[in-house]
Amino acid sequence: MQEYTPTELAREIVGILRGRAARYDVTQSELAAATGVSQSQLSKMLRGKRPMDIDVMDALAVALGTTVSEIVIEAEAAVEDDLMTSARFIYVMENRRVEEAFDNNVTPFRPRVEAEPDWDEIDKGRKVAKKKSSQEELDPDQD
């Protein structure tokens, strides 16, 4: 059997689950009963020795009074940019699959930003559009 090596995100997720269980004094036996997984297998998952599927994670989250999305958001915030280091990605750009990574600034979740928008120009455009629309309200026949 091939040995499982969890990603940094997976390690953070199980750390959050273990921390919540400890905070609320919930035992692994109670969590195992809530998930339908044996206590032995759950222990391996919570130690990062075995992968955890989404159904088990969902059952654990519900048992601990939270949601999978809250746990994942918390874990992603903890690992920040290191999240992208452990997996091969398939990128999609302009409705086409692109298999090579472009550079460190591009991920499937964070597109490249070429330049900061000129917020002053954007604000000027908004003011002109607002002024024009208020003038049209006053005189709808005016061009």
C-alpha positions in Angstrom: 0.0 0.0 0.0 1.3 3.4 -1.0 2.0 5.8 1.9 -0.2 8.8 2.1 1.4 12.2 2.3 -1.1 15.0 3.1 -0.8 18.4 1.6 -0.3 21.5 3.8 -4.0 22.3 3.4 -5.0 18.8 4.4 -2.8 19.0 7.5 -4.3 22.4 8.4 -7.9 21.0 8.0 -7.3 18.0 10.3 -5.5 20.4 12.8 -8.6 22.6 12.8 -10.9 19.5 13.3 -8.7 18.2 16.1 -8.7 21.6 17.7 -12.4 22.0 17.7 -12.9 18.5 19.0 -10.5 19.3 21.9 -12.2 22.7 22.5 -15.6 21.1 22.9 -14.3 18.0 24.7 -15.6 15.6 21.9 -13.8 12.3 21.9 -12.6 10.4 18.8 -15.1 7.6 19.7 -18.0 10.1 19.6 -16.7 11.5 16.3 -16.4 8.0 14.9 -20.0 7.2 15.9 -21.1 10.5 14.2 -19.2 9.7 11.0 -19.8 6.0 10.7 -16.0 5.4 10.5 -14.2 3.2 12.9 -12.3 5.0 15.7 -9.1 3.5 14.4 -9.6 4.7 10.9 -10.7 8.2 12.1 -7.6 8.4 14.3 -5.4 7.8 11.2 -7.3 10.5 9.2 -7.0 13.0 12.1 -3.2 12.3 12.3 -2.7 12.7 8.6 -1.9 9.1 8.0 -4.9 8.4 5.8 -6.9 10.7 3.4 -10.3 11.9 4.5 -13.1 12.0 2.0 -15.6 14.9 1.8 -18.4 12.8 3.4 -16.4 12.2 6.5 -15.2 15.8 6.7 -18.9 16.9 6.4 -20.0 14.6 9.2 -17.1 15.8 11.4 -18.0 19.5 10.7 -21.6 18.9 11.5 -20.7 17.1 14.7 -18.5 20.0 15.7 -21.1 22.7 14.9 -19.5 24.1 11.8 -19.5 23.5 8.0 -16.9 22.2 5.6 -16.7 25.5 3.9 -15.9 27.3 7.1 -13.1 24.8 7.9 -11.7 25.1 4.4 -11.8 28.9 4.4 -10.0 28.9 7.8 -7.4 26.4 6.6 -6.8 28.3 3.3 -6.2 31.5 5.3 -3.7 29.7 7.4 -1.6 28.3 4.5 -2.1 31.3 2.2 0.2 31.0 -0.9 1.8 27.8 0.2 -1.5 26.1 -0.8 -0.3 25.8 -4.4 3.0 24.0 -3.9 2.0 20.4 -3.7 -0.2 19.6 -6.7 -0.1 19.6 -10.5 -2.7 21.9 -11.9 -4.6 22.1 -15.1 -5.1 25.7 -16.1 -8.0 26.9 -18.2 -7.7 30.2 -20.0 -10.0 31.6 -22.7 -12.0 28.3 -22.6 -8.9 26.2 -23.5 -6.9 23.8 -21.4 -3.3 24.8 -20.8 -1.2 22.3 -19.0 2.0 24.2 -18.2 2.3 26.6 -15.3 3.0 30.1 -16.4 4.7 31.6 -13.4 4.3 32.0 -9.6 1.8 34.8 -10.0 -0.8 32.7 -11.8 -2.9 30.0 -10.2 -6.3 28.6 -11.1 -7.7 30.7 -8.2 -5.8 34.0 -8.7 -5.6 35.2 -12.3 -2.7 37.4 -13.4 -3.3 41.1 -12.9 -1.4 43.1 -15.5 -1.7 46.5 -13.9 -3.6 48.2 -11.1 -6.7 49.9 -12.5 -6.6 53.6 -12.7 -9.3 54.3 -10.0 -9.3 58.0 -10.7 -10.2 57.5 -14.3 -12.9 55.0 -13.3 -14.4 57.5 -10.8 -14.4 60.2 -13.5 -16.2 57.9 -15.8 -18.8 57.1 -13.1 -19.3 60.8 -12.4 -19.8 61.6 -16.1 -22.3 58.7 -16.5 -24.2 59.8 -13.4 -24.3 63.5 -14.6 -25.5 62.4 -18.0 -28.2 60.1 -16.6 -29.5 62.9 -14.3 -29.6 65.3 -17.2 -31.6 62.8 -19.3 -34.0 62.4 -16.5 -34.6 66.2 -16.5 -34.9 66.4 -20.3 -35.5 63.0 -22.0 -35.7 64.5 -25.5 -32.2 66.1 -25.2 -29.4 64.3 -27.2 
